[in-house]
Amino acid sequence: MQLAPSPQFQSVQEGDDTFLALFPHRYDFLWAEHPHPGDRPDWKTETRYPVSDRQLQQGACLYGVRFGPLARYLLLDIDRHSAYHPCNDPFAVQRMLAALEVIGLVAYVAVTSSYSGGIHLYLPFEPEQKPWAIAQGVSTLLEQAGFKLKPGQLEVFPNPRPYTSGTPSLYTGHRLPMQAGSYLLNDHWEPVHSSQTAFVRQWQWAEQRNDLHAKTIKCVLKQAQRRRYKSVTVSAQKFLNDLDTEIEPGWTGTGQTNYLLGRIAMREYIFGHVLRGGEPLTGPALAEAITEVARALPGYV
Protein backbone atom coordinates (compact mmCIF):
# COMPACT_ATOMS: atom_id res chain seq x y z
CA MET A 1 0.00 0.00 0.00
CA GLN A 2 1.34 3.44 -0.94
CA LEU A 3 1.18 6.08 1.77
CA ALA A 4 0.21 9.62 0.79
CA PRO A 5 2.52 12.34 2.13
CA SER A 6 1.07 13.94 5.23
CA PRO A 7 1.93 17.27 6.82
CA GLN A 8 2.03 15.39 10.15
CA PHE A 9 4.69 12.98 8.83
CA GLN A 10 7.78 15.15 9.05
CA SER A 11 11.39 14.07 8.72
CA VAL A 12 13.69 14.27 11.71
CA GLN A 13 15.84 17.37 11.40
CA GLU A 14 19.01 18.11 13.29
CA GLY A 15 18.81 21.74 14.39
CA ASP A 16 22.54 22.45 14.18
CA ASP A 17 23.14 21.09 10.64
CA THR A 18 23.44 24.30 8.62
CA PHE A 19 24.43 22.40 5.47
CA LEU A 20 21.31 20.23 5.29
CA ALA A 21 19.14 23.23 6.19
CA LEU A 22 20.02 24.62 2.75
CA PHE A 23 17.85 21.88 1.21
CA PRO A 24 14.59 21.91 3.17
CA HIS A 25 12.26 20.18 0.67
CA ARG A 26 12.56 16.44 1.39
CA TYR A 27 9.49 14.84 -0.23
CA ASP A 28 9.75 12.86 -3.49
CA PHE A 29 13.47 12.47 -2.88
CA LEU A 30 15.93 10.50 -5.01
CA TRP A 31 18.16 7.72 -3.76
CA ALA A 32 20.59 5.19 -5.22
CA GLU A 33 23.05 2.60 -4.02
CA HIS A 34 26.67 3.71 -4.29
CA PRO A 35 27.70 2.46 -7.75
CA HIS A 36 30.89 0.65 -8.72
CA PRO A 37 33.59 2.94 -10.12
CA GLY A 38 32.70 3.95 -13.68
CA ASP A 39 29.03 2.95 -13.34
CA ARG A 40 26.10 5.33 -13.18
CA PRO A 41 23.83 5.37 -10.11
CA ASP A 42 20.47 3.65 -10.49
CA TRP A 43 18.29 6.47 -9.21
CA LYS A 44 14.88 5.77 -7.69
CA THR A 45 12.20 8.11 -6.33
CA GLU A 46 10.68 7.63 -2.88
CA THR A 47 7.22 9.20 -2.62
CA ARG A 48 5.91 7.67 0.61
CA TYR A 49 7.88 9.69 3.15
CA PRO A 50 10.49 12.49 3.31
CA VAL A 51 14.18 11.82 3.69
CA SER A 52 15.52 12.83 7.10
CA ASP A 53 18.69 14.61 8.20
CA ARG A 54 19.82 11.41 9.90
CA GLN A 55 19.55 9.40 6.69
CA LEU A 56 21.52 12.05 4.81
CA GLN A 57 24.16 12.26 7.54
CA GLN A 58 24.59 8.49 7.58
CA GLY A 59 25.34 8.46 3.86
CA ALA A 60 24.55 4.79 3.29
CA CYS A 61 23.13 5.77 -0.13
CA LEU A 62 23.41 8.63 -2.57
CA TYR A 63 20.58 11.14 -2.25
CA GLY A 64 18.96 13.81 -4.35
CA VAL A 65 16.23 16.37 -3.73
CA ARG A 66 13.64 18.29 -5.69
CA PHE A 67 12.19 21.78 -5.34
CA GLY A 68 9.05 22.53 -3.35
CA PRO A 69 6.80 25.63 -3.40
CA LEU A 70 9.76 28.00 -3.00
CA ALA A 71 13.37 28.04 -4.14
CA ARG A 72 16.39 29.67 -2.50
CA TYR A 73 18.94 28.71 -5.13
CA LEU A 74 19.50 28.03 -8.82
CA LEU A 75 21.62 25.11 -9.98
CA LEU A 76 23.38 24.88 -13.35
CA ASP A 77 24.50 21.38 -14.33
CA ILE A 78 27.33 21.20 -16.90
CA ASP A 79 28.32 17.72 -18.07
CA ARG A 80 32.01 16.82 -18.42
CA HIS A 81 31.62 16.35 -22.17
CA SER A 82 29.48 19.45 -22.63
CA ALA A 83 30.64 22.14 -25.04
CA TYR A 84 30.24 24.54 -22.10
CA HIS A 85 32.52 22.70 -19.66
CA PRO A 86 35.59 24.79 -18.70
CA CYS A 87 37.84 22.13 -20.22
CA ASN A 88 36.14 22.73 -23.58
CA ASP A 89 35.24 26.43 -23.33
CA PRO A 90 37.08 28.37 -20.59
CA PHE A 91 34.77 31.38 -21.00
CA ALA A 92 31.35 29.71 -21.09
CA VAL A 93 30.60 30.06 -17.37
CA GLN A 94 31.44 33.76 -17.45
CA ARG A 95 29.09 34.14 -20.43
CA MET A 96 26.35 32.46 -18.40
CA LEU A 97 26.93 34.84 -15.50
CA ALA A 98 26.86 37.80 -17.87
CA ALA A 99 23.46 36.62 -19.12
CA LEU A 100 22.12 36.19 -15.56
CA GLU A 101 23.52 39.44 -14.21
CA VAL A 102 20.42 41.27 -15.45
CA ILE A 103 18.38 39.50 -12.73
CA GLY A 104 21.06 39.97 -10.07
CA LEU A 105 22.80 36.57 -10.11
CA VAL A 106 26.56 37.14 -10.11
CA ALA A 107 28.11 34.66 -7.63
CA TYR A 108 28.13 30.88 -7.34
CA VAL A 109 29.52 27.88 -5.50
CA ALA A 110 31.22 25.43 -7.88
CA VAL A 111 31.49 21.71 -7.11
CA THR A 112 32.13 18.55 -9.06
CA SER A 113 28.82 16.77 -9.45
CA SER A 114 30.39 13.31 -9.04
CA TYR A 115 33.40 11.27 -10.15
CA SER A 116 32.23 11.85 -13.75
CA GLY A 117 33.85 15.30 -13.70
CA GLY A 118 30.66 17.25 -14.36
CA ILE A 119 30.17 20.60 -12.65
CA HIS A 120 27.32 21.92 -10.52
CA LEU A 121 27.09 25.68 -10.04
CA TYR A 122 24.92 26.75 -7.10
CA LEU A 123 23.65 30.35 -7.19
CA PRO A 124 21.90 31.02 -3.86
CA PHE A 125 19.71 34.05 -3.18
CA GLU A 126 17.31 35.66 -0.76
CA PRO A 127 14.38 36.05 -0.45
CA GLU A 128 12.98 32.75 -1.68
CA GLN A 129 11.25 32.78 -5.07
CA LYS A 130 8.69 30.70 -6.93
CA PRO A 131 10.57 27.88 -8.72
CA TRP A 132 8.55 28.11 -11.95
CA ALA A 133 9.43 31.79 -12.32
CA ILE A 134 13.14 31.14 -11.69
CA ALA A 135 13.08 28.25 -14.17
CA GLN A 136 11.39 30.22 -16.94
CA GLY A 137 13.36 33.41 -16.39
CA VAL A 138 16.79 31.80 -16.22
CA SER A 139 16.08 29.45 -19.14
CA THR A 140 14.97 32.40 -21.25
CA LEU A 141 18.07 34.45 -20.49
CA LEU A 142 20.46 31.56 -21.17
CA GLU A 143 18.75 30.63 -24.43
CA GLN A 144 18.81 34.25 -25.57
CA ALA A 145 22.57 34.22 -24.89
CA GLY A 146 22.96 31.24 -27.25
CA PHE A 147 23.11 28.35 -24.76
CA LYS A 148 21.24 25.16 -25.57
CA LEU A 149 19.50 23.60 -22.58
CA LYS A 150 19.56 19.82 -22.91
CA PRO A 151 20.77 16.84 -20.86
CA GLY A 152 24.47 16.22 -21.38
CA GLN A 153 25.13 19.88 -22.19
CA LEU A 154 23.47 22.31 -19.79
CA GLU A 155 20.54 21.77 -17.42
CA VAL A 156 18.79 24.24 -15.14
CA PHE A 157 17.34 23.35 -11.72
CA PRO A 158 14.57 24.15 -10.97
CA ASN A 159 13.53 23.14 -14.46
CA PRO A 160 10.53 24.40 -16.43
CA ARG A 161 7.97 21.74 -15.50
CA PRO A 162 6.12 19.92 -18.25
CA TYR A 163 2.37 19.40 -17.90
CA THR A 164 0.68 16.01 -18.11
CA SER A 165 -3.08 16.11 -18.72
CA GLY A 166 -3.17 19.68 -17.45
CA THR A 167 -1.31 18.87 -14.22
CA PRO A 168 2.28 20.02 -13.61
CA SER A 169 4.75 17.21 -12.98
CA LEU A 170 7.38 17.17 -10.24
CA TYR A 171 10.42 19.37 -10.59
CA THR A 172 13.43 17.34 -11.71
CA GLY A 173 15.59 16.23 -8.81
CA HIS A 174 19.33 16.79 -8.49
CA ARG A 175 22.09 15.06 -6.56
CA LEU A 176 23.00 16.69 -3.25
CA PRO A 177 26.53 18.16 -3.11
CA MET A 178 29.37 16.98 -0.88
CA GLN A 179 28.61 13.28 -1.39
CA ALA A 180 30.99 10.75 -2.93
CA GLY A 181 32.91 12.37 -5.81
CA SER A 182 31.65 15.90 -5.09
CA TYR A 183 34.37 18.44 -4.23
CA LEU A 184 34.57 22.21 -4.12
CA LEU A 185 36.37 23.78 -7.09
CA ASN A 186 38.75 26.73 -7.01
CA ASP A 187 38.98 29.56 -9.56
CA HIS A 188 40.99 27.28 -11.87
CA TRP A 189 38.31 24.55 -11.74
CA GLU A 190 40.58 22.34 -9.65
CA PRO A 191 39.18 20.23 -6.78
CA VAL A 192 40.21 21.45 -3.34
CA HIS A 193 39.94 19.99 0.14
CA SER A 194 36.23 20.09 0.86
CA SER A 195 33.78 19.91 3.73
CA GLN A 196 30.16 20.76 4.29
CA THR A 197 31.29 23.67 6.48
CA ALA A 198 33.38 25.10 3.63
CA PHE A 199 30.43 24.67 1.26
CA VAL A 200 28.14 26.59 3.61
CA ARG A 201 30.72 29.35 3.98
CA GLN A 202 30.95 29.80 0.20
CA TRP A 203 27.17 29.57 -0.12
CA GLN A 204 26.67 32.41 2.39
CA TRP A 205 29.26 34.54 0.59
CA ALA A 206 27.53 34.03 -2.77
CA GLU A 207 24.09 34.60 -1.28
CA GLN A 208 25.14 38.01 0.03
CA ARG A 209 26.33 39.05 -3.45
CA ASN A 210 23.28 37.84 -5.37
CA ASP A 211 20.38 40.28 -5.42
CA LEU A 212 17.38 38.62 -7.03
CA HIS A 213 13.84 39.99 -6.93
CA ALA A 214 10.53 38.60 -8.15
CA LYS A 215 9.74 41.89 -9.91
CA THR A 216 12.91 41.59 -12.00
CA ILE A 217 12.08 38.02 -13.00
CA LYS A 218 8.56 39.07 -13.96
CA CYS A 219 9.94 41.83 -16.15
CA VAL A 220 12.28 39.39 -17.92
CA LEU A 221 9.43 36.96 -18.56
CA LYS A 222 7.26 39.72 -19.94
CA GLN A 223 9.99 40.92 -22.28
CA ALA A 224 10.72 37.40 -23.52
CA GLN A 225 7.12 36.35 -24.04
CA ARG A 226 6.37 35.43 -27.63
CA ARG A 227 2.64 35.52 -28.28
CA ARG A 228 0.87 33.77 -31.11
CA TYR A 229 -2.27 35.29 -32.59
CA LYS A 230 -4.38 33.26 -34.99
CA SER A 231 -5.75 36.37 -36.67
CA VAL A 232 -2.39 37.64 -37.99
CA THR A 233 0.23 36.20 -40.32
CA VAL A 234 3.58 34.81 -39.22
CA SER A 235 5.38 37.94 -40.42
CA ALA A 236 2.89 40.11 -38.53
CA GLN A 237 3.49 38.04 -35.37
CA LYS A 238 7.20 38.69 -35.75
CA PHE A 239 6.57 42.44 -36.13
CA LEU A 240 4.31 42.47 -33.06
CA ASN A 241 6.84 40.56 -30.99
CA ASP A 242 9.59 42.96 -32.08
CA LEU A 243 7.47 45.91 -31.00
CA ASP A 244 6.84 44.19 -27.65
CA THR A 245 10.60 43.79 -27.22
CA GLU A 246 11.10 47.52 -27.78
CA ILE A 247 8.22 48.61 -25.54
CA GLU A 248 8.06 46.26 -22.53
CA PRO A 249 11.34 47.31 -20.79
CA GLY A 250 9.89 50.82 -20.47
CA TRP A 251 11.99 53.84 -19.56
CA THR A 252 15.57 52.92 -18.65
CA GLY A 253 17.25 56.30 -19.27
CA THR A 254 16.81 59.86 -20.52
CA GLY A 255 15.84 60.89 -24.04
CA GLN A 256 13.65 57.84 -24.71
CA THR A 257 10.15 59.36 -24.55
CA ASN A 258 9.62 60.22 -28.22
CA TYR A 259 10.97 56.87 -29.39
CA LEU A 260 8.89 54.83 -26.93
CA LEU A 261 5.71 56.78 -27.58
CA GLY A 262 6.25 56.26 -31.29
CA ARG A 263 6.60 52.50 -30.85
CA ILE A 264 3.55 52.36 -28.56
CA ALA A 265 1.50 54.36 -31.05
CA MET A 266 2.58 52.07 -33.90
CA ARG A 267 1.66 48.92 -31.97
CA GLU A 268 -1.71 50.24 -30.83
CA TYR A 269 -2.60 51.59 -34.27
CA ILE A 270 -1.67 48.40 -36.15
CA PHE A 271 -2.40 45.71 -33.54
CA GLY A 272 -4.64 47.40 -30.96
CA HIS A 273 -7.75 45.58 -32.19
CA VAL A 274 -5.85 42.26 -32.08
CA LEU A 275 -4.64 42.83 -28.54
CA ARG A 276 -7.85 44.33 -27.16
CA GLY A 277 -10.58 43.11 -29.50
CA GLY A 278 -13.08 45.27 -31.37
CA GLU A 279 -12.37 47.68 -34.19
CA PRO A 280 -8.96 49.21 -35.12
CA LEU A 281 -8.10 52.13 -32.82
CA THR A 282 -8.24 55.70 -34.16
CA GLY A 283 -8.70 59.20 -32.80
CA PRO A 284 -9.41 59.60 -29.07
CA ALA A 285 -9.54 55.82 -28.49
CA LEU A 286 -6.03 55.45 -29.91
CA ALA A 287 -4.71 58.34 -27.81
CA GLU A 288 -6.26 56.84 -24.67
CA ALA A 289 -4.69 53.44 -25.40
CA ILE A 290 -1.25 54.99 -25.93
CA THR A 291 -1.51 56.88 -22.63
CA GLU A 292 -2.67 53.78 -20.75
CA VAL A 293 0.23 51.65 -22.03
CA ALA A 294 2.84 54.37 -21.39
CA ARG A 295 1.76 54.91 -17.80
CA ALA A 296 1.87 51.19 -17.05
CA LEU A 297 5.46 50.68 -18.27
CA PRO A 298 8.45 50.40 -15.90
CA GLY A 299 10.23 53.70 -15.30
CA TYR A 300 7.22 55.92 -16.00
CA VAL A 301 7.21 58.99 -13.76
Protein Blocks (a to p, Z undefined) as FASTA:
>chain_A
ZZdddfklccdddfklmklmmmmblghiacdddddehiacdddddfkbccdfklmmnoma
ccdddddfbdcbdcddddfklmkbmklomklmmmmmmmmmmnopabdcdddfblnopacd
dddddddddfklmmmmmmmmmmmnopacdehiaccdddddddeehiacdddddddehieh
iacddfkopacdddfklmmmmmmmmmmmpccdfklmmmmmmmmpccddfkbcfklmmmmm
mmmmmmmnopabehklmmmmmmmmmmmmmmmmmmngpjddehjllmmmmmmmmmmpghiZ
Z
